Amino acid sequence: MLPGPPAELTAMWETCAEPVLRTMIDARVIFSRNIMFYGIGESAVEDALRPLIENAVNPSAATYCGDDGVRIRVTASAGTAAEASALADSLAEKLIASPVGRYIWAQDAESPEAELISRLRERGMTIATAESCTGGLIGKRITDVPGSSDVYLGGVIAYANSVKTAALNVSPDTLREVGAVSERTALEMARGARALTGADIAVSTTGIAGPGGGTPNKPVGTVWIGISSARGDRAVLMPPSPHPRGRDRVRKSASTRALMEAIAELQPDGE
């Protein structure tokens, strides 16, 4: 019954609807906490946590799936904010201690890029990017967050092989022997970005976003992500999805995975 445009909806909600609705409900406080999972599907989370979810009343638990992974929203109501928060935290702790707790990357995170920036800022660390198939999307997502200049030094969009070698010091032998979409190239791109900028961490992407360019050995959707830090260098393969995905979806998924790998690089050893 309210208008759709946000500017109209927000004003009407705050001045008219919310004050009326508040007179019609009790004084109990509702508090929600979001537990964020990545690297595991929604059905697998639900199967592992079904007893907890189905038996939860106050607090309750509901699963949601999005581009940034699976989210469980834990919601509690109580007489005070402190009581509601404590109830929600009690269930959140059970989720963290569950067999799928290792897939949790954050609580109440706005986005992977915002969480990454927050953690880097807390540690006084910096990050740089080297992107091929994502075309600067990782850098855009990072710089969309206010205050990102505190931690983001910059990036190189090395689409052509000539730029990979000239700007990021990727070896011509690597490109000739294993190609641009490879573990070695991703590693050398990340190392090159870190050396070029002096960042504490650098992430890279090189892959085939499609719709063309795929081969039987490297089908569309194949993406290698490189990470370089004081801990060392590593690369992870994001294999193509068994279901056809458009170019934008491949690039968005690759940028999300790169941000998640950067977050993982900031975890203490053993976590």
Secondary structure as GFF3:
##gff-version 3
##sequence-region A 1 271
A	DSSP	alpha_helix	6	12	.	.	.	ID=ss1
A	DSSP	pi_helix	13	17	.	.	.	ID=ss2
A	DSSP	alpha_helix	18	22	.	.	.	ID=ss3
A	DSSP	beta_strand	29	37	.	.	.	ID=ss4
A	DSSP	alpha_helix	42	55	.	.	.	ID=ss5
A	DSSP	beta_strand	60	66	.	.	.	ID=ss6
A	DSSP	beta_strand	69	78	.	.	.	ID=ss7
A	DSSP	alpha_helix	81	96	.	.	.	ID=ss8
A	DSSP	three_ten_helix	101	103	.	.	.	ID=ss9
A	DSSP	beta_strand	104	107	.	.	.	ID=ss10
A	DSSP	alpha_helix	112	123	.	.	.	ID=ss11
A	DSSP	beta_strand	127	131	.	.	.	ID=ss12
A	DSSP	alpha_helix	137	143	.	.	.	ID=ss13
A	DSSP	three_ten_helix	148	150	.	.	.	ID=ss14
A	DSSP	beta_strand	152	157	.	.	.	ID=ss15
A	DSSP	alpha_helix	161	168	.	.	.	ID=ss16
A	DSSP	alpha_helix	172	177	.	.	.	ID=ss17
A	DSSP	alpha_helix	183	197	.	.	.	ID=ss18
A	DSSP	beta_strand	201	207	.	.	.	ID=ss19
A	DSSP	beta_strand	223	229	.	.	.	ID=ss20
A	DSSP	beta_strand	232	238	.	.	.	ID=ss21
A	DSSP	alpha_helix	247	265	.	.	.	ID=ss22
###
